[in-house]
């Protein structure tokens, strides 16, 4: 098509918001779907530790989506991920997190930090509802706040009328920020949320309609040549360390639980395992599948086991497979939701208690929800996860469940980690390690660089 750029113009672009809830997720999904409809090859990324938005990215584009995190990832891991997102694609569209400059308490992890490290331009999303000339002041402040961050275009979202849109455009462009999209308020493309964010893409029966409607909305208000002209090649080094990246594979063949109860997997971890020569296979506990007997490691990711606890409690073949693996000394690792599944019981939000695998002497509950949220540094307290004692990981914690009762730590039941928050404040022991079975609430993102 005449308004599509040549390969020489292709590259990456970061969609950032002036704050949370400006509409950057919907705009990213709409842009991805619109690009695919125009025959463009586009991958995507998500800044920060979010699991859910990337499932929508993949549904919109049919292509790769990986997380990028400047707090929790080494430079080598960031570079490897950027390279994988670019390989075989003309465009990479990266969705930011929170507001452009918002990150961890340690000062890293922001969208601006990723933009600076990857050398990519930023498309700023402004929610202009209830303002006009003030939008120009906001744009000016963001454009001049950090000289290392290049805001090359602006999206005006939730515009009330054509006249309102033109007033905001004039103010923002007078501030030095070109406007590439003027998007009206559109209630039909608002997605349903629940306790950890959006529903998973695979649970949404209206997903296809939403994607097409969002793409129509975005295309209708966007100067397409101006939008595609914002993409630039990333400025990252191709010189990577020889130690590998991501996490060491916990086995040569890793069986990964994968369904609506176990869906929170960082794609870069699976990619790193495969790059290291490991085989990765998948099984669905909800469908009655157990880990393949040929696997020499089992990984139960996070997800929503609390929403499927009754069904899981009836999956005797699944639990039997876990017990056989543990009895054979095969590493079994559960993360957050997977950790709860390895416990004795899980009490759901209605107060009903369900039997779980019973491999760790812990009873979990979500009937008295209390939010735990934040980046973590986690020091391994015993040999596990393919690593030796004292290995340092960067991780994230986000859950409402808690351990209602657990046996005390002992010589045979050790904490899996000692953890601290992003500022270095010590939070104490976390998780459990019993023989070859390990689990905790934290989601590991990367191993600390040697």
Buried (B, 14 or more C-beta within 10 A) or exposed (E): EEEBBEEEBBBBBBBBBBBEEBBBBBBBBBBBBBBBEBEBBBBBBBBBBBBBBBBBBBBBBEBBBBBBBBBBBBBBBBBBBBBBBBEEBBBBBBBBBBBBBBBBBEEBBBBBBBBBBBBBBBBBBBBBEEBBEEBBEBBBEBBEEBEEBBBBBBBBBBBBEEEBBBBBBBBBBEBEBBBBBBBBEBEEBEBEEEEBBBBBBEBBEEBEEBBBBBBBBBBEBBBBEBBBBBBBBBEBEEEBBEEBBBBBBBBBBBBBBBBBBBBBBBBBBBBBBBBBEBBBEBBBBBEEBBBBEEBBBBBBBBBBBBBBBEBBBEBEEBBEBBBEBBEEEBBBBBBBBBBBBBBBBBBBBEEEBBBBBBBBBBBBBBBEEEEBEBBBBBBBBBBBBBBEEEBBBBBBBBBBBBBBEBBEEEEEBBBBBBBBBBEEEEBEBBBBBBEBBBBBBBBBBBBEBE
